[in-house]
């Protein structure tokens, strides 16, 4: 559908131009497809301009209306809090200047989001250890989950309320290499291009699984 949204109008215009060129050219095999043998083809098509031009305009208008309706639906979903949470990942340094992955999860959904687990894809590239968890600036102790690869507890983000900013969790994770890096530069920095997957549950009348993905580059000394 995205293809049609982008190319419907240019394709419709191109088709009409091709038909017009064929009609004007008078090429006999193609002319018989659009005109009778005993009529002046170009004159007849120009006479019928109002008909096929109106059809083309209606075709273009339908797709314009479809895009407008889709935009309105997205706006309504945003206002009602029916959109998926989102995530951003960046590589930075921790308090001891060791490299860490900082995962920021923002819940713009009206339902509370409980984050359970972080994974890294492809597997066997990098092992992830959640170290600190903060929700809206408040530290959340991890207890027995501390030091277990990917495991997160006590990370419940409230649902979005009207007139209030969305709740945000900042997950600071240590990481260790398991596989070969994508590249190593002249300074000895190893770079890993990976995807982070955040697994959780959206709560409401019933709990539904929620998985958010984000790409990131992790850098460490080789």
C-alpha positions, 0 to 999 in steps of 0.5 A: 500500500505504501507503493501505491500511496507514493506512485499512484498519481505519477503512474496514472499520469504516465499511463494517460500520456502514453495513451495520448502519444499512441493516439497522436502517433496514428500507429495502426496496430495500436490505433485500432485498440483506441479508435474506429477505422473511420474516425479521426482518432485525436479529435474523438479523444479530445472530444471525450476529454471531460470523461477520461480527465474526470476519471483520472482526477477521481482516481488521484482524489481517492488516493489523496483522501486515503492518505488524509484518512490514514493521517487522521486515524494516526492522529486519533490513535495518538490522542487516545493512546493507542500507539505502540511504545518506542525505544532508542538505544545509544552506546555511551560510557558508564560511571567507571568509563566502561562502555554501556548501552543506554536503552530508553523506552517511552510508553505513549500507550494508554495502557501500562507497559511492563518490561521483562527482557532485552535481547540482542540480534543476531544472537551470539554477537553481544551479551547484555547485562541490565545494570541500572533501571530508572523510570521517570528518573527514579531508580528501580532495584533489580534484586535477584535479576541483577547480573542475569543476561537480559533479565529486567524486573520491577520495570512498570511504565504507567500508561499515557494520561491526557495532558501529561508527558509519557512515562520513560524508562532508562535501562543502562546495560553492560555488554560483553562481546561473544562473536566477531565485530563488524569492524575494528578501526585504527584505534582498536575500537571494535564495532558491533551493529546489532538490533535490540529487542525489548520484550514486555506486556501491555496491561489492560482488560487483558495483557498483550505481548509487546516487542519493540526493536531498535538498531544500534552500534556498540563500540568497545576496545578490541 
